[in-house]
Amino acid sequence: MNHDDCSRREFLKKFAALSTASVLFGINAGCSDPNNTGALYGPPPVALYGPSPVTDPMVLGIYFVDADTTLVSLYGHTSVPINSKFVFKCTTDMSMTVPATVTLSDAGNNPVALNAPVWDDARSLSVTPSANLSNSTDYTLSLTDAKDATGKSIIINSSASANFKTMA
């Protein structure tokens, strides 16, 4: 047997030795050191299911505020009022002292001016366009930078951006 490869038996022993928590979180273990020093070879342990919403700051959702002051999901909405206030909801407490970067652009990728974003609370960021949006126009609103309360940058994923259309 080659020392660079894990045998099936060695793999099964290591797998059986993993704690229940490691199995639940999908942690990988490497092959043992050919010099028997106990070191692990291969990639470091990695969680299989991506970032944890408990520890990694991400956008949970993007909303607009309707006439009844209700938050309505912005994703794919086709009749957003032209004078809307937009709200980003985050998974963890964010730094309210570090400026967040929000962009709004039309279908031609032309930037649309926004007022400075404001943290309503540690998990809610609001922003409004500097002027009314155009009727029957497609837009994309994105949170491109923010930091959580510990200084960790927000993870930019598909929920950090929303396409929508304004009402006629």
JOSULVEN-V454822 format. One record per helix or strand. SS is the DSSP state (a for helix, b for strand). FROM is the first residue (numbers start at 1). TO is the last residue. Records with the same first field share a line. If there is no record, write none. Layout:
BEGIN
SS: FROM-TO ; FROM-TO
END
This chain:
BEGIN
a: 8-17 ; 20-25 ; 158-160
b: 32-32 ; 40-40 ; 58-65 ; 71-73 ; 80-80 ; 85-90 ; 94-94 ; 101-106 ; 111-111 ; 114-114 ; 118-121 ; 124-129 ; 138-145 ; 147-148 ; 153-153 ; 155-155 ; 161-166
END
